[in-house]
């Protein structure tokens, strides 16, 4: 367990090692149980319920004018949104 702590870059005291060792044993046992029932004739799934794409089809619609887009902007300049710079000089 200490080795896993080192790999995860966390320091574990003796009490944590004891507690986590028992938990890790339970996890390994549960994985073994799942492995027993996993058979090649059962397809792997990422979700128990089939999912469908819920996006609507893309359709060109009426566009906003630049004035409409910028009318509630807190700050603007030259027909664009004005924002605080986030990149340093090194960028």
Secondary structure as a PSIPRED ss2 file (coil, helix, strand):
# PSIPRED VFORMAT (PSIPRED V4.0)

   1 X C   1.000  0.000  0.000
   2 X H   0.000  1.000  0.000
   3 X H   0.000  1.000  0.000
   4 X H   0.000  1.000  0.000
   5 X H   0.000  1.000  0.000
   6 X H   0.000  1.000  0.000
   7 X H   0.000  1.000  0.000
   8 X C   1.000  0.000  0.000
   9 X C   1.000  0.000  0.000
  10 X C   1.000  0.000  0.000
  11 X C   1.000  0.000  0.000
  12 X C   1.000  0.000  0.000
  13 X C   1.000  0.000  0.000
  14 X H   0.000  1.000  0.000
  15 X H   0.000  1.000  0.000
  16 X H   0.000  1.000  0.000
  17 X H   0.000  1.000  0.000
  18 X H   0.000  1.000  0.000
  19 X H   0.000  1.000  0.000
  20 X H   0.000  1.000  0.000
  21 X H   0.000  1.000  0.000
  22 X H   0.000  1.000  0.000
  23 X H   0.000  1.000  0.000
  24 X H   0.000  1.000  0.000
  25 X H   0.000  1.000  0.000
  26 X H   0.000  1.000  0.000
  27 X H   0.000  1.000  0.000
  28 X H   0.000  1.000  0.000
  29 X H   0.000  1.000  0.000
  30 X H   0.000  1.000  0.000
  31 X H   0.000  1.000  0.000
  32 X H   0.000  1.000  0.000
  33 X H   0.000  1.000  0.000
  34 X H   0.000  1.000  0.000
  35 X H   0.000  1.000  0.000
  36 X H   0.000  1.000  0.000
  37 X H   0.000  1.000  0.000
  38 X C   1.000  0.000  0.000
  39 X C   1.000  0.000  0.000
  40 X C   1.000  0.000  0.000
  41 X C   1.000  0.000  0.000
  42 X C   1.000  0.000  0.000
  43 X C   1.000  0.000  0.000
  44 X C   1.000  0.000  0.000
  45 X C   1.000  0.000  0.000
  46 X C   1.000  0.000  0.000
  47 X C   1.000  0.000  0.000
  48 X C   1.000  0.000  0.000
  49 X C   1.000  0.000  0.000
  50 X C   1.000  0.000  0.000
  51 X C   1.000  0.000  0.000
  52 X C   1.000  0.000  0.000
  53 X C   1.000  0.000  0.000
  54 X C   1.000  0.000  0.000
  55 X C   1.000  0.000  0.000
  56 X C   1.000  0.000  0.000
  57 X C   1.000  0.000  0.000
  58 X C   1.000  0.000  0.000
  59 X C   1.000  0.000  0.000
  60 X C   1.000  0.000  0.000
  61 X C   1.000  0.000  0.000
  62 X C   1.000  0.000  0.000
  63 X C   1.000  0.000  0.000
  64 X C   1.000  0.000  0.000
  65 X C   1.000  0.000  0.000
  66 X H   0.000  1.000  0.000
  67 X H   0.000  1.000  0.000
  68 X H   0.000  1.000  0.000
  69 X H   0.000  1.000  0.000
  70 X H   0.000  1.000  0.000
  71 X C   1.000  0.000  0.000
  72 X C   1.000  0.000  0.000
  73 X C   1.000  0.000  0.000
  74 X C   1.000  0.000  0.000
  75 X C   1.000  0.000  0.000
  76 X E   0.000  0.000  1.000
  77 X E   0.000  0.000  1.000
  78 X C   1.000  0.000  0.000
  79 X C   1.000  0.000  0.000
  80 X E   0.000  0.000  1.000
  81 X E   0.000  0.000  1.000
  82 X C   1.000  0.000  0.000
  83 X C   1.000  0.000  0.000
  84 X C   1.000  0.000  0.000
  85 X C   1.000  0.000  0.000
  86 X C   1.000  0.000  0.000
  87 X C   1.000  0.000  0.000
  88 X C   1.000  0.000  0.000
  89 X C   1.000  0.000  0.000
  90 X C   1.000  0.000  0.000
  91 X C   1.000  0.000  0.000
